[in-house]
């Protein structure tokens, strides 16, 4: 709703879908969700049980074209984002090394 209100004020017509949060990170639901009305998940809840494929555990909510590779394409970026903390730690070490 906030993006729609902003798009209306800018006379843009429709809001844009923000990639990192709206399309990648916050775009999944559990296939067999025991609490479908509870939108709070722990990160590990989204990992499939051992021996279960990701496709049988989570589904995309918003799709751009719905092709068979779209979910995999987005999940690669989700996996990259999960490593952000390591990147920040490495950068911090580099900055400390320049002192």
N, C-alpha and C positions, 0 to 999 in steps of 0.2 A: 504493500500500500504506500509506503513512503516514496518508493521510486516512481510509482504511478502519479502521485501528487506532484512530485518534482517535474516529471515529464509534461504534465498538464501545464504547469507554470511556465515552462520553457517552450510550450507549443510544439513539442517534439512529436506528439502523436501516440507513442507507446514507449514504455520504459525499456532500457537495455537490460539484458541479463548479465549480471556481473559474473565473471568466469570463476575466480578462485573459490568464492564462498557459495554463490547461488547455483552454479552449474557443476562444480567439482566436489567440494567438501561437504556441502549441505544439500545433497541431491540424491540421497539414498534412503531406502526403507528396507526393513527386514522382511523377507518373504513370509516367514511364519512368526510374526511379531506377537508375543504373548500379551503385550500392552500397546495396541496400536494407537491409542489416544495419548500416550506418553511420548513426547518428542525428544526426551533427554536420553542419550546413550553414552555409555563409556566407550572409549575407542576400541577396547578389546571385544565389546559386544558385536562390533561389525566384522570381526574376523570370523571366517567360516570355521566350523568345527573340523577337526582333523579328518581328512578323507572326503570332505564336502567341497564342491567347487564354489567359487565366488558367485557364479550365475544362479546357483540354487539357494544361495543364502541372502543376497541383497539384490534389489532392483533399482534402477534409476527412476526418479520421479519425473523430472523434466527432461525431455529429449529434443534435440534439434531436428534430427532426421530419422531416428529410430533404426538405423542400419545395425547389422549384427556386430560390427566392430566399435560402435560408438561407446559403449560402456567400458570396453577394454582401453580405448584411447583415453578416456577420462580417468580411469583407475591408475594408469601410468602416472598421470600428474598428481593424483592423490598420494601415490607412493613416494613421489619426489618430495612433496610437501612434508611428509612425515619425517624427512631427514633434515628439515630446516634447522632444528636445534643444533645439530652437529656442525652445520655450516656456520652458524652464528658463533659457536664455541671456537671453531678454527679461526675465524676472523678476529675474535677477541685475542687469541694467542698471538696472531700476527701483529696486531696493534700493540700489544704489550712488549713484543720483541723489538719494536722500533724505538722504545724509550731509552 
